[in-house]
Amino acid sequence: MLPLFLNMDFPDNICRSIVAQLDTNSLISLAATCRGFYWPAMQQLYRSLLLVDTRLNRVGDSDFTILSTNKFEQFTETLINNTNLVGLIQRFVVCSHSNNVEGLDFLVGLLVEYKLRNNSVPLLGLKEFKILNETTPYKFLFLNKEYVRSKKLKKGSVLLYENDEDEFTEYSNFKTSNTVVSLESYQLVNLVEFNDISSDTREICINTSNRYQDEGFVKTDRMCRIFNGLESLEILNPDATNTLFTQLKDQKVHLHSLTRLSLNMTDLKPLTAVMSCVRLENLESFELKFKQTSISHESDAANQKLLECIRGSFQNLKRLSLIHLNSNNLLKNQSLGSQLLLSDASLSYCIMENLALFNSTISYLNISMNNFAYLPPVSTDYRNMMTHFVVDETYLETRARQFSNLLRFQHLQTLVIPDYFYNWKPFIRLEETVKQRSGGISSKTLYSGCTCQKCSQTQQLLGRYSEKLNFNDNSAYSIYNFLVGLLHSRMTSFETSSGLDILKYPFLDPVEISHYGYLDLDICGFTQLILDNLQSDLCFFASHFPHLHTLCLGGIRLSIDRSDTDFRFAAIDDNWTSLVRRSTA
């Protein structure tokens, strides 16, 4: 039957259904052995590509075909030898510093050539090209223009000599807006680039820098059509948020089709301009990232007033991300000493106290109120304030109350809490309700509860690694922070990417990212140890969020399945599963 199967021709929908379930290696094998599946398998392989540094080892599953930089030259040679494959690439994401990828501009040239040859069908082929974790101008738009410019210069008959400054200026600054290929998604490094993008644009990500001055866009009928058709807008820095929405408001431009909005602010003042341009009731996905550089008594009333303005506005919201991009550690005694941090003057405090502003029926929530992944030694005794982070009953009660506010989102299907292990767990207990952890605050709660043989062996390994890393004094907290930091580094940086997409890209091996490869660390064993000691917390989440099927705590991603009698937890990126009876939850 096998030879017959290999030569059978299946309907396209059957082929697509089969290849959609296969990993990269299986797709390659299928394409090589089954004639009828060759093209569907190649379409699946090349549709979405993620380029990573060779030092990063991917863990877990992904919607992307993973391409390592050491195979990139071989990949481009394959495209040269079979140009039909170029047209299969719809998404290409670079999770690497572009300067480390020799030949990236050559790949862009192949993609642009294909698009220009097929310009009668604007969205045939590539739809999205992203370079993650970058603040340089070398995004696709720049590379696109440079490629077209170089091709035009090569075709020209003018020879430029050393002192031909006027000629050089003429040839290096000619208008290229009509040679920017049509994509659905663009990354912009200044607002002027709005003038170049295609009218087919549906998604825009903006990350400006002081190095690239913003002159703004020119309001034209075409530009208004672009804004009117825009479905997703992501702004990665506060200056761009202020500049763009100020100009949109002044020129009375409206984003009628917008359903996804990600903003970065230092305070809530730009919300007034945002609300004049965007219909918040139409948003299905919303993200607010903020870095509050200063706190004053005046912020108290202002924060309350601005948040009240949006109450009831997010009627159709399904996905929500709230991120505090603090650049210094909030868990320090200077922070606790400032009573403003436990008042509405603090934006993170104000938001956590007012989560009822957002639609309780959201299905996705990413919430991170502390971006500094470090837990100092904690004490409730003020006599230890020189060496410990001292907390009082008010602080502990606030932690428990604010975490309880999450329970209002009873329809959650996905919950992501990146700061869980250092901003929440040390201060709360998850039992039938959320309770404050008084007196017994300890970092060992992460990995010392289970005494089975496997966990005991892993705990011994921790001791040996502690010696190698010179964790001498207060080694318990050093080990805790070591593990928490490794897990947190699995996730992409919120500074340059969206929390709405944090589960979209595969998690990466934190050992290689953190350059601890020489220790031969068993990160999988550590994760299993943590999860064995975390089962009561997992049962709390499964019990209180009845629709929850994906949970991510501090870089550990889990799936949740339910039966009438059991909860089944499985670590998506790690080899760990657990079956817990509901009666013991």
N, C-alpha and C positions, 0 to 999 in steps of 0.2 A: 504493500500500500504506500510505502514511503516515496518511491519514484513517481507514482501517480500523483501523490499530493504535491510533490515539488513542481510538477508541470501544470497543475490546475490553475485556472484563472478565476479568481473570486471577484464578486462585485466590489466596487470601490469602497462602499460604506463598510463592508465586512473587513476589508484590508485595513482601513483606517482604525477600526475598532480593535483589531488584533495588535497592530504595531503600537498603539497608544499605551498598551499595558506593559511594554517591554523596556528593559534597561538598555544602555548603550551597547554593551557587549553582545546582548541577544539580537539587537537590531543589525549589528555588523554581520553576525553569523547568518541571520535570516537573509540579508541582502546577498550574501555570497553563495548561498545554497539553494535558494528558491526563486526561480525566475519571476514568478507572478508577484512576489513581494518585494522585488528589488527596488522599484521606484517608490512605493509607499514607505518602505523602510528608510530610504535615503531622504525623503521629504521629512520624516519624523526626526532623523538625525540632524539635519541641517536647519530645521525651522528656527530653533532657539539655541544659541550658542553662548556659553559663559567661559571667558578666558581668565585663567587664574595663574599666579606665579607657581613655578615648580616647587617652591618650598612650602606651599600650602596643600595639605592633604584633605580632600573633601570627605566628609562623613555624611551618611544619610542619603535619602532620595532627593531628586530634584526634577523639575519640569525642563531643565536645561540639559543639553549635551555639554559635558565638561571638557574643555580643551586647555591643556597645560601649555605654558609658554615655550617649553623645550620642544613641543611638537608643532609650534606655530609655523615654522618655515615649511615643514612637510605639508601642513594644512594648506598654505597658500599655493604650493606647487601643485597640489591636487586640483585646486580651483583653476589654475592656469591650464592644466591638461584637460579639464572637463568644465568648460565655461557654463554648461547648463546647471551645474551645481550652485553657481553664484546666485541664480534666480530663486533658489530654494531658501536662501537665508532671509528670514523675516525679522529676527531679533538678534543683535550681537551686543553682548554686555562684557565690558572689560573690568574685571575685578583685580586690577594690577596697576601700578604706576606706569603710565604710558611710555615714559622714558626707558622702561625696562623691556619694552616690546619692540624689538627691531622689525621693521616691516609693516607696522600698523598703518602707516600712510599708504603703503602699497595695497593693502587690503581695501582701504577706503577707495583707492583708485579703481579697483576692480568693481566694487559695488556701485560707484558713481557712473562708471562706463556703462554698466548694465542698465542702470536707471535712465541714462540719457539716450541709450539706443532704443529704449521702450517708453519714451516720454509720452506717447499717445495713451498709455495706460499708467497714470502717475503713481499708483500705489501697488504696481506689480513689483515683486521682489521685496527689498528691504523696507521695513516700516519703522524700525527703532534701532538706534545705535547709541549706547550709553557707555561713558567712562565713569565708573564709580570711584569715590574716595579721591577726587581730584579737585584742585582749585585753579588749575592752569587754563589758558585759553585754548588749549589744543583739543577741543571737542570736535564732534563730527562736522559741525558747520564750518569751523575754521579749516579742517583738513579737506573738506569738500571744495572750498574756495581756492585753497592752495593748489589742489590737484588741477582744477580747471585752468587756473592762472598759468601753471607750468606748461600745460598742453598748448595753450594759446601762444605763449612765448616761443615754444619750440616751433610752432607753425609759422611764426612771423619771419619776415625777411630782414629785419633790422638787427644789426650786430651792435651790441652795447659795449662801448669802450670804457676805460677806467674813469674818465672825467665827464662822461655823458650823463650828468646828474639830471638834467631836464628830461632826457629820453627815459631814464630809469624810473623817474617819478610817474611819467605818463603810462608806462607799461606795468608798474607795480600797483597802481591805484585805480585801474579802470573798473567800472561797475560790473559786478558779477552776480547781481541779485537774480538775474534770469537763468543762471546756471546752477543755482542751489536746487538739488533734487528734492522731490516731494517725499516727505515722511509723515507719519502720523504723530511722531514724538520727537521733540528737539530739546537739547540742553543749550541754554544761553548763558554767556558770561557778561553781557551788558544789555541794556534795554534797546540800544540801537539795533541789535540783531533782530528785533521784531520786524524791522523793515525788510528782512531778507527771507524770512521763512515762508513756506508754502501755504496757500489758502486751504490745503487739505489737513492742516495741523489740527490734532485733537488733544495732544498733551504737550505741556511745556514745563520744563524745570529750569529755574533761574538761580544762578550762584554768582553774584557779582563780587568784585573786589575793588579796593581803593586804587589798585594799580590800573584799572580800566574804567575811566571816567564815563558816567552815564549821561548822555545827551538827550535821552528819551527817544520815543518813536514818533513818527510823523503820522498824524491822524488822516487817513484816507478812507474811501469807501471799501477798498480791499482790506485795510487793517481792521475796520469795524466788522467786516464779515469774519475775519479770523477770530476776533474776540467773541463774536456772537456764536460761533460754532465750537469754541473751545470747551472741552469736557473736563479736563484735568489741569490744574495749575499748582505747581509746587515751588515755593520760594525758600531758599536755604539760608538766607541771612537777613537780619533786620533792616539794614539800609535799603535793600532791594524792595522789601515789603513796603516801607514808607514811601520810597520814590515812585514805585509803580502805581500804587493805589492813590497817591496824591494826584498823579497825572491822569489816571483814569477818571477820578472824581471831577477834576477841573475841566476835563474835556467831555464829561458826561457820556463816558463809554460804559456799557453794561455787558456783563457776562451772563447772558440769558441761559445758555446751555450747560453751564458749569455744574457738575455733579460731584467733583472731587477737588478739595482745596486743602493745601498744606501751607501753613504760615509760620514764620520765625519772627519773634518780636522781643524787644527788651521790656515793653510794658503793653498795656491794652489800648493805648490811645489810637493806634491805626484802625481799630475795629470800626470806628465811626465811618472812615472812608471805605472800608471793606463793605460795610452794610449798605452803602449808597450804590455800590456797583454789583454786588452779588446777592442773589436771592437765597438766603440761608435755608429757607424752607425747601429748596430744590436739592440741597446737598445730600448725597448718600454717604460720602466719606469726608471726614473733617479731621485735620490735625493742627494742634497748636503746640509749637515749640517755643520756649521762652528762656532767656538768660537775663535775669533781673540783676543789673549791675549795682544797684543801690536800693536801699529800703528806707523810707521815711514815713512819718506820721501822716503826711499828705496822701500817701499811696492808699491808705486804708479806705477812705470814702470813695476815691477814684476807682479803685478796683471793684468795689461793690456796685457802684453806679453803672460802670461799663458792662459788668456781667449781667446786671438786671436788664440791660437793653436787649440782650440776646435770649432772655428767658422765653421759652416756648417757640423759638424760631426754628429749631432743628427738628421739624416734625417728621421728616422722612429719613432721618439719619440712621444708617445701618452699621457704619464703621467709624470708630473714634480712636484717636491717638493723642495723648497728653504727655509732654516730655519737658522736664526741667533740665536745661543744659548748663547746670551750675559748673563753674570752672574750679571752684575750691570745695573742700570737704565740708559739708553741712554738719557732719558729726564731730564737732569740736566744741570745747567749752566756751569759746568766744561766741559761737553761734547760739548756744543755749543761753548765755548771759544776756543776749539781746531779746527782750520780750517781744520785739516786733516780729520775730520769726514765728511766733505762735499767735499771730494776729492776722487780720485781713490785709495788713500792709505787705505781707509776704504773699506773692502771687501763687506759689505752690500751696500754701496753707489755704488761701482763699478759694482756689479751684477745688481742692479736696473737700472743703466744707460745702461747696455748692455744686456737687455732681448732679444734683436734681435738675440743673439747668438743661441737661442733655436727655434726649429721648431714652426712656427706660427699656425700650424694646430693641436696642442695638444688639447686633450679633457678633461684633468684633470689637475688642478693647485692648489697646496697648497703653500701659500707664507706667511711667517712670518719673518719679519725683526726686531722684538723686542720681546724677550721672557720674559721681565720683565713687568708683567701686573699691572702697576701703572701709573696714570697720576697725576703729581703734579699740583698745581695752575699755570696757564699759563698767561703770560703778554707780551705785546709788548713794555713795558716801562722799560728801563734799571735801572730806579730808584727803581724798585721792585725786583731787582735780589737777594736780601737777602732772600726773602720769596717766590718768584715765579720762574718758568722756563721761562726765557726770550727768545723770538723768534724774529727774524728780518725778513725783506722781503726776503732775500736770502734763509733763512730756509723754509719759507712758499712757496716760488716759487719752491724750490726743492721738497717739499712734493707733490705739485700738479703735477709737471712734471713727477715725478717717478710713481705716481699712474696712470697717463695717459698712461704710457708705457704698462700697463696691457691690454689696449684696443686693442693691436695688435693681441691678441689671440682670434680671432673672432669665432673659432670653439669650444670653451669651452662648455662642457656639465656639468662639476662640477667645482665649484670655492670655495676654502676654504681660508679665511683670518682670522686666529686666533687673530691677533693683531689689528683688524679693529677699535675697540672702543677706544683704547688709543694711537695708533701709527699713525692713519690716520684721522679718523672722526673729531677730534678736530681741525685739521689744513686745511681741504679741504671742499669744497661744491660741491655736485654732482648735476649739473643742466643739461643743454644740453651738456656741457663739464665739465671737472674737473677744478675747480677754487680754488684758495687759499682763505682761510678764514681769512680776515684781520680785525683787530679791535675787531670784535665780538666773539672772541674765548671764549667759555663757555661750562662748563660741563653739563649745564642744557639742552643742545640741545638733549640729549639722551632721556629725559622723560618729557619735559615740553611744547612741541608743541601742543599736543592735549588737548582740554578742554571739551571733552564729559564727561558724568556723571561717567562712569566706570573709566576713567583715573583720574578724579578728586578724586574719592574715593581711588584709589591706591596711588596717591600722598600724600593724608592725612596719609595713612598707613606708607609711607616712613618717614614722619615726626615723627610718633610715634616710629618707629624702630630706628630712629636717636637718640631719647632720651634714649632708652634702651641701645644703644651701645655707649652712651656718646660722640656723634658727636656734640660738642658744637661749636667751632670755625671753620669757613670755612666748614660748614656742607654739602654744595652743592658738593664740591669735595670729601668729605668723603663718601657721599652716592653714588656718581658716581663710585668711586673706589670699594666700597663695592659690587655694582651690577656687575661691569665689572669683578671683581675678582671671584665672584660666577659663572658667566657664563663661564669664561675661564677655571675654574677647572672642568667643565664637560668633557673636552677632556683629553685623555691620555697624559702623559708627553712625550715631544719630546726627552728628555734626554735618555729615555730607549725604545722608540718605534718609528716607522716610520711615517712620515707625509703622505706617500703613503697609509697608512692603517687607517688613523684617522677616517674615516667613516665606517670602517669595523666592529668596535666594538661599542656596544651601549653606548650612553652617560649616565653618572651616575648622580644621584641627588646631586647637589652641596651643598645643605643645610646640608645633612648628612656628606658629605666629609669634609666640613669646620667646622663641629661640632657646627653649629648654630641651631640645632634642638630644643633647649630650647626656642627659640624665636617664634616657630610656624610660620615660614616665608611662605608667599604665593609666591613662586618663579614663579609659573605659571602666577599669576596676574602681577608680575613685568615684566615678559617677554612679556606679552600681551601689557602692557603699553609702553614698549620700541618699540615694533613692530608697534603700532598705530602711534608712532612718527617717524617711520623710513620708511614710505611708499614711500616717494619721492626717497629715496636712492634705495629701492627695484625696483622701476620703472626704475631707471637709469640702474641698472644691467640687468634687463629684456630687455630693449631697446637696449643696446649696445652689449649684447651677445645673439644673436638671437637663439642659440641652447642650451642655459643654462637651465637645468632643476633641478639642485641641487645647492643651495647656502648656505654656512655656514659662518656666520659673528660672530666672537668672542664667539662661543659656542651656537649660535642659528642656527639651521639647518632648511632650508626651501625648499619646492618643488615649482616649477614654471610651470604653465600650461598656454597656450596661445590660444586665439581664434582670429578671425579677428578684434574684437573690444575691447577685454578685456585681462588683465593679472589676473590670479588667483594665489595668494600666500597662502601657508599653512605651518605652523610650524610643522615639523615632530614630534618633541618631546614635543610639547605644544599645548594646545587647542586654536588655533588661525587660522583664515582664513580671507582673504580679497580679494574682487573683485574690480579691478580698471580699469576704461575705459582707453584705449590707448590714447584717445584724451587729457586726463588730465595728462598723464605720462610726 
